[in-house]
Amino acid sequence: MSSQNSSSSAGFMGKTVLAFENRQAAEIADLIRRHGGVPLLAAALQEVPLEGNPGAFSLYEKIRRGELDALILLTGVGARVLWKLWETKVAPADINFNLEKIALVVRGPKSAKALTDRNLTPTLSAPEPNTWREVLGVLDGWRSLKGLRIAVQEYGKPQLELVQALRDRGAAEVLTVPVYQWKLPADLGPLHRAIEALGEGQVGAVLFTSAVQATHLFQVAEALGRKREVVQALGRVALGSVGPMATEALRAEGLVPDWEPHHPKMGFLVKETAERFQSILAGKVISMSGPSPVPQNPSALSESLFLKACRKEKTDRTPVWLMRQAGRYQESYRKIRAQVSFLELCKTPALAAEVTVNAVAETGVDAAILFADLLLIAEPLGFKLEFAKDEGPVLHNPFRSSEDLSRVRAVDAATDLGYVAEAMKLCRSSLPSGIPLIGFAGAPFTLASYLIEGGGSKNYVKTKRLMMTEPQVWDAFSAKLAESTSGYLSMQVEAGCQAIQLFDSWVGCLSPGLFEKGVYPHLKKLVADLKLKHPGIPVIYFGTQTAPYFHLLKDLGAEVVGADWRIELDEAWTQLGDLAIQGNLDPVALYAPLPQLKAQAGDVLRRAAGRPGHIFNLGHGILPDTPYDHVKALVEMVHEYSPKA
């Protein structure tokens, strides 16, 4: 904590900070100065009310005649424009009288204040980050929308996703009411100068407080023939986004913001980006101007010990890598985590790549696995994810019934999880040419169990109850997860990984029958999809307590199956047949004195008996307080004592 405070005190370090605010230009400039930056302001839009706007008056008439059930106000500015239009023809008291008859739904505090300033109380208020998805969430929690007549006050551009979602929920009518348009500023001079400053490397940080700012910046840059230059420049600066909508606009151009504030407000954006400015830029320096990328040798990768073992080919010695080989047992990892949260680390490509590559360099393992988390896909799927301190992941809107199926979104991996691909590219360019990179994702059951339970669980009652009592809902949910996971893993292959692993950490809680009926079909289809799209890329399936399912897993289609310590390795091989096996030392063995650790590792190697296709690993991940020296010693033991082919 102390290191973060010392970093934050310097703020923007006197660097130029570019922002695109219009109405709040003076406020954001003052905030930038207060946090040690030099503001460069370039308004990127103007809000132009629609002339006359007969649609606004048609809306009021529907409200007056009782032909509307709810009005969704998406912006404070838009709400005020509506009122001013109505007040040209209707008395304010009459407006309030009629509005009190319907549900008034606000997207955030600005929309809410537009109501309270006129002595009206919102019926429903969407929580942060105040996107249309939160609006939909509060409506879902309010009542069934089937048969309701709903109006949506638009801003700048149609909210097509929200409108479609309301229709999908059975709304009888969804009326859209634009009240103003976003246009480029009349004077483009400031935007031109901002583009010039970006291209010349004069900017240290760029802050976007709306999606349209990004859209208009790229539009002007393209007209100048400098769009590619601007995109590249934004990849070199500290890039801050106020929230999900602005982030989506940036990701559409292949950019991943370095920071979204805890609260999607301008003040928090400036303050929190300033606090992390130095660590963000340090990561950019590592990726942009650090050591030259390692020349890659496809032949060396293909002939690596790890990939040869995946193919069950003979190797000079047993390859070894360790699940969770980048983590809290390392001092280098703890230093980085002292500066950023877990999710920040996962979502900052340069930092995720740094800890991935460091783990290989420090331990001497034979393969790298991308530092990420299997729940990163949860947010694009439509779930609100938080990593609570000392409590692990928490899903604030868990999946519980058939009604939740409609809110599970299809994931566009390149857009929603582009930062993972960027981290993977950085890893691949930095790893030694003979060290393969493993990508991964959660298998459908384990991912579903998190999303249903709302986090970790001891007995998975909610998950198993859904499987047993509503198998059709379970199958539909699993199919959606498998489809998005397939796309996510495909993106990782395209970004440069040489193998992919499916983590099914919690599947061992199931009976063999429930696994066979409710899990195996989705798992088998997912593996088949991956093999069809990426022939030659090994698939590793890892789960804990999966020995009762080995008779099924041997026909799964994966080249490698992981075994945990609850079954002896030679017995696992007997049951799995002609497959490569990964495993299977108990992670707690790493706490034992080195002679005992050597004996237990030797027992695993003895049971493998030098047969082709053994990848030495733990039966689960390295525990956080594992002695660092013991991890390094284990890798050396495997390298030295594994039977030679």
N, C-alpha and C positions, 0 to 999 in steps of 0.2 A: 504493500500500500504506500509506503514511504517513497518508493521509486516513482510511482505514478504521480504522487503529489508534486515531487520535484520536477517531473517532466511537464506537468500541466501548468506550473507557475510560469514557464517560459512562453506558453501558448504558441502563437504562430511565428514567434521568433523574428518579427519584423518583416516577414515575407508578404508578398502581395496575395490577397485573397479575392478571388473573382466571384461575384454574385450577380443574379439577374433579376432582382426584385424591382418592382415598379411602385406599387402603392406604399410599400414599407421600406423604400430605399434608404431613407434617413435612419430608420431604426436598425437595419442590418449593418449599415456602415458604422454606426456607433458601437454595436456589439463587437464587430471585428476589431475596431481600435482598442476596445477595452480588453480584448484577449490577445493583444500584442501583434495584430496584423495591420497591413496597409490595404484599405478597401479599394477595389476596382469595381465600380457598378456599371452594368450595361443592361438596361431594361430590355427584356426579350419579348414582351407582349403588351398589348393594350386591350382592355375590355370595352367592347362597343355594344351598347344596348340595341336591341332590334327595333327598327322603326315601326311605330304603331303597335305592333305585336298583337294582332287579333287573337292569337292562341291564348294569351294571358287572360283576356276578357272572357273568352269561351270557357276557360277553366273556372273563373269565378262564377259564371252562370250555372255551371254544373254543381258547384258547391252550394250555391243559393237554393237550387231546386232539389237538393238532397240526392244528387246522382253520383256522389263520390263518397268513398268510405275512408280514404287515407290520402294524405299529401306528404310526399317525401321532399324535404328541403336539403339540397346537397351543398349549398354555399350560403354564407351570410350575405354576400353581395347580391346574389341572385334573389334571395328572399326580400331584400330591401327594394330591389328593382321592381319586383312584383307589387309590393305594397304601394310604391309611388305611382305605378301605372293605375292600379285599382282606385287610388285616392283621387285621381283626376275625374272619376265619375261616381264614386261611392263614398259615403261618409265613413270615417274610420270606425265608428261604433258599430255600424252595420257589418263591416268586414269582420270585426272581432266576433260579433254575434254568430255569424255564419260559420266561421272557422272553428268555433268551439263545439260545433256539432260533429266534427270529423276528427280522426286520429292525425296528429301532427308529428311526423317522424323527422328527426334532425340527424345529420351526419356527424356533427361535432360541435364544439363550443361556439364557433362563430355563427353557425345556423341557429343554435339555441339562443344566443344573445339577440339575434334579429327578432326572435319571437318575444323574449322577455322585455325588450325595449318597447314593445307594443302591448304589454300586459297580457301576453298569452303564454301558456305553459306547454312545453313539449309533452306529447304522450309517450314517446319513445326516443331515447338518445343513444346513438351508436357509440360504443367505447373506442378507445384508441386501438389501432392507428387510424381510425376514422375513414376507412375506405368503404367502397360500396359493399364489400364482403361483410363488414361489421353491420352495416345497415340491414343486410339480408339476415344476418344472425339474430338481431333483436326482433325482427319481424317473425322469424321462425319460432322464437321463444314466446311470442305474444299470442298468436292464435293461428289457426289454419287460414291460408290466404285464398282458399278455393272459393270462387264466386265473388270475391271482393273487387271493387272498382278503385284503382289506385292511380294517382298522378305523380309524376316525377319531374321536379324542377331541375332541368339540365344546366350545365355550365360549360360553355366553350365548345364542347363536342358531345355527341350522343353517348349515353352510358348504356351501350348495347348489352353488355354482360348482365347488368342489373335488370334491365327490361326483360331479357330472355329468361333469367332466373325467376322473375315474378310470374311470367307466363307459364313456365314449367311447373310452378306450384299451384296452378289452376286459377290464377286471377282472371276474372271475367273480362276486365278491361284494364289496359295499362296505357295511360295517356302521358305522352312526353311533352313538356312545355319548356322550350328554350327561351331564355330571357336576355341573354347577351352572347356575343361571339368573341372569340379570341382572335386577334389579328396581330400581325407584326407591327412594331412601333412605326410611327410615321418617319422618325429619324433613325436610320440604321447605323449612323456613324459610331455610336458607342459599341454596338455589337461588332462592327468591323474592327474597331480598335482592340476589343477583347480578343478576337480571333488572332489578330496580329501579335498581341502579348503572349497568348498561348503558344503560337508557333515559334516565337523567339525564346521560349523558356523563361519568361519573366514572372510566371505565376507559380506560387507554391501550393495553393489550395483552391478548389472550385466547389461552390455550394449551390445545389439545386433545391429550390423550395417548392417546385411544382413540376409535373411531367411536361407541361406545355413549354416550359422554358427550355428543356432539353430538345424537344421537337423543333422549336423555332431556331435554336442555335445551330442544329445540324442542317436545317433548311437553308439558312443564310450561308453557312460554310460551304454547302454544296454549290450554291449559286456562285460563290467566289472560286470554286474549284479547289477548295482547301478542306473538304470534309475529312478525308483520310488523315491529313495532318492534324486536324483537331482531335479526332478520335485517339490517335497515337499520343498526343500531348496530354489528354485527359487520363491516359493510362500511366503517366509519369508523375502526376500530382496527387496530393491528398484529395480524394473525391468524396464529398459528402452529399447524401440524399436525405431529404426530410422524411421520407416514408415510402411505403410499397409502390405507390403509383409512379412517383418519380424514378424509383429504382427500376421498375419495369421498362420505362422509356429509355433508360440508359442501357439496360441489358439487351434491348432490341438492337443496339449498335455494337454489341459484344463487350460492353463495359460493365464491370462489377464495382459498385460503390464500396469504398473502404469503410464507410460508417453510416449507419442510420441511428438517430438518437433514440434514447429510451422512450421519450415522449415525442410524437411527431409534430413538433413546434419549432419555429424558426430560432428562438432563443436557445433551446436545448441543442439544436443542430450546431450552431456556432460554438457554444460552450464545449460540448463533448468532442467535436472534431478538433478544437484547439487543444484539449487535454491529451488527445492521442496523436497530435500532429507529428511529433518527433518520431514516435515508433512507427507510424504509417510510412513516413518518408524513408526511415531506415530500411523498411522492407522493400520499398521501391528501389532504393539504391542497390540492395542485394540482388534484385531480379534484373535491374536495368544496366547497372554499371559495375556489378561485382565480377567475380571470376568468369572468364569466357566459358560458354557452354562446352561441356565435354563432348568431343566428337563421338557420334554414335556408330556402332558397328553392328548391323543387323545379324551378321553371322555369329559374332560373339554372344549376342543375346540368345539366338536360337540354340547355340551349343552350351548355354549356361547349365550348371549343375541342376538348378531348380527346374528349368523347362524340360531338360532331359528326363528328370525323375517324373515329371508330370506325364511324360510320354512312355514311362516305364522302360526307358533305355538305361544301359549300364553307365555308371558314373564312377569317377576315381575315388570319391568319398561321398558320404551322405550329406546332401544340402540341408541347411537349417535356416529357418527364420522363425520369429516369435510373435504371436499375436499380442497386440498392444506394445510393440517394441519401441514406439515413441510414446512416452508418458511420464507420469509424475516421479518415477524412480530416478529419472535423469535430472541432474542439476541444470543442464542447458535448457531443458523443457520448462522447468519451474521458473527460470528467469524470464522466459517469454510470457508464461502465464501470469506472472506478477504484473505485467503491463496491460494485458487484454483479457477479456472474458473468454470462456470456452467457445462460444458461438462466434465471437470475433475472430478467434484463431482459425476456426474451421472455414470462415468466410473470407479470410484474407489470403489470397493465393500465395503471396511471397512467404508469409509466415508458415502456412500449412506445408509448403514445399520445404522450407528450412528445417522444420522438425522431422519431416519424413527422411530427408537426406542425412541429417545429423544422426539419426538412429542407426542407419547403415554404417556410417563412418565410425561411430563410437563402438558398436558391438561387433562389427565384422561379419554380419549375417549375409546370406547368399541371395536374398531378395528383399525388395522394399515393398511396403504396403502404404498406400496413400493415407495420410493423417486426415481423417474425417469422422463423421458419426453416421450411423445407419438411419438416424431420424432426421437428417437434413432434408429428406424428401417429404417429411410430414407437412411442412409449411406450404409448399406448392400444391400438395394434395388438398389443402383447405383446413388444416388443423393449426391451432395456436400453440406453439411450442415455447417452453421456457426451461432453461437449465437452472433449477433452484439450488442455491448453495447448500451443500451437504445432503441434498435430497435427490439429485439426479434429474432426469427429464420429467417434465410435467406437461401433459396435454390438457388445455383448459376447455376444449370442446370435444370430448371423446365421442366415438361412434358407439351408438347403443341400440339402434333399431332400424327397420326398413326406411323410416322417414329420413334417416341420415344419408341414405345412398345418393340422393340427388345433390348433396353438397360436396361429395367427393369429386374433386376436379381431376381431369386428365393432365398429367405433367408434361410440359414441353421442356425437356431436360436442358436444351441449349439455352433457352431463355431463363428458366427458373433456377437452374443449377449450374450456370455457366462458370461460376467461380471454381467449381470442382474441376472442370476441364482445364481452366487456366492453371490451377495448382498442379495438375497432372503434367501439363506441358512443361512447366518449370522444373518439376521433378525429373522428367525424362531428359531434359537438357543438362541437368546437373549431376545425375547419378553416373557412376562408372559405366562404361559401355557394356560390360558383361553382367550387370546387375539388373534383372527383370523387375518391373514395377507391377504390383498387384492392385487392381481396382476392386471395389466391393460394394455390396448393398445388403440390406436386410432381406431375408427370405420372406415370402408372403405371410407365413404364420407369425413369425416373431414381430414383423412390422405391424400386423393387424393386432397382435396382443397388446402392444404399447398403445395403439390408437383406441382400442376398446377399453382397456383398464385405466387409461389416463396417465400411465407411467409404468414403473415396474410393479411386480406383484409376486406374492408368495404362492398363491394357489390358482390364479387365473380363472376365478369363478365366472366373471362376466364373459370372458372369451369362450370358455367351454360351454357355458349355458347357451350362448348364441349359437354355437356350432350344433348343439344337441336339440335345441327347441325351434330354431329357425334356420335350418340348413340351406334353404334357398337364398336367404339374405346373406348368410355367411359365404356361400359360393359366389354371389354377385359381388360382394365386397372384395373377396380374395382375387377374383378375376380382374377387377379394376387395379388392385395393387400390383398384381403380376404384370399387367400390361405397362404400367408406368415404370415399374422396376426394370423391365426389359429395355425400354427406351433410355433409362438412366445409365444402365450398364453399357449399352451400345455407345452412348456418348463417351464413356470412359475409354472404351477400346479405341474409338476414333481419336481420342486425345493422346493416346500413347501408351496404354498399359498392355502388358503381355499375357496377363491371366486375370481371371475374375473369380472372386470368392463370394458365395452366398452364406451369410451368417444366419443360422437358425438357432440362436442361443437358448431359446425357451421351449423349443418344440418337444423336449423330453418330458414335459408335464402330461403328455397325452397317452392314452392307451393305444396299443397297436392298431386296434380297429378304428378308432377315431382319426388317427394319423392317416391310415389307408384311405378312408372315405372322404375326409374333409381337407386334407393337406396335400397328400401325394399327387392327385391329379393336377392341381394348380402348379405345384413344384415341377412336375415332369413337363408340363407344357411350357413353362418359363425356360427351363433348360433347353428344350427342343428349339424354342424361338431363338435363343442365343446361339446355339450351334448352327442353325440355319443361316443366321445373319453373319456370324463370325467363325467360319470353319477354321480350325487350326489354333484357336484361342482356348486354352484349357479352362475348364470350369471346375472349381473346388466347392464342394458342399460341406459345410461344417455345422454341426449341431452338438449339443451336450445331451448325454443320456439317450443316444439314438441307437444303441445296440439292438433293442427290440425291433427296430425297423430295418436292420441290415439286409434282410431278405428282399425288401423292396428297393432299398437304395442301390443295390448292386446293378439294378436295371434302370436307374434314374437317367443315365446319359452323361453324368459328370465323369470327367477323367479321374478326379481325385475325390476321395471321401475322407473327412476328418474323423478321428476317433478320440474320445476323451479318456481319462485315466481309469474309468470305471470298468474297462474291459482290457485284458492283456492284448498287446499288439498282434501277437501271432494268432490268437483266437479271432481277433477282428478280421485278419486277412483270410482266415479259413472261411468265415461267413460271407465276406465281400467278394471273394473270388478274384477275378482278373482285373483288379483296379489298383491304381496307386493309392497309398494311404499316407495321411498327414497326421503326425502326433508322436507320442501321446503322454508326455511327462506331466505329472500333477504340478501345477504352478507353485504349490506350497513347498515342493522339494527345493526351490531356490532359496528358502530360508535355512536349509540344513547346512551344517559344516561342509566344507568343500569335499572331504573324502566321501561323505554320505551322498552328496549331490552327484559325485562322479559315479558312485555305485548304482544309483537309480537311473542316471542317464545311460550307463553301460548296460543295464538290464533292458531298456527299451531297444538299444542297438542290437543286443544279443538276440532278442526276439524277432527283430527285422531280418537277422541272419544274412545281411548283405544282399538281399534280393532286390532287383531293380524296382524302382517305384516308391521308395520310402523317402518322405520329406520329414525331417525331424522338426517337431514343434511341441508346444505345450498343449494340454487338453483344454485350455482356455487362456485368457489373456494374463499378462504379467500383472501382479497386484501392485497397488501404488507404492507401498513401502518396502518393496523387495530390495535387498541389498544390491546396489549397482554393480559392485565387483563380481557378484555371483552370476549376474547375467552375462557379463563378458567371459567369465570363466567357463560357463556352460557352453557357449559357442565354441570356445577353444577346445573344450573336451570333445565335442562332437567332431570337430575338424580333425583332431588328432587321433581319436580312438575309433571312429566309425570304420567298419570293415571295408576293405578295399575291394573293388570289383575284380 
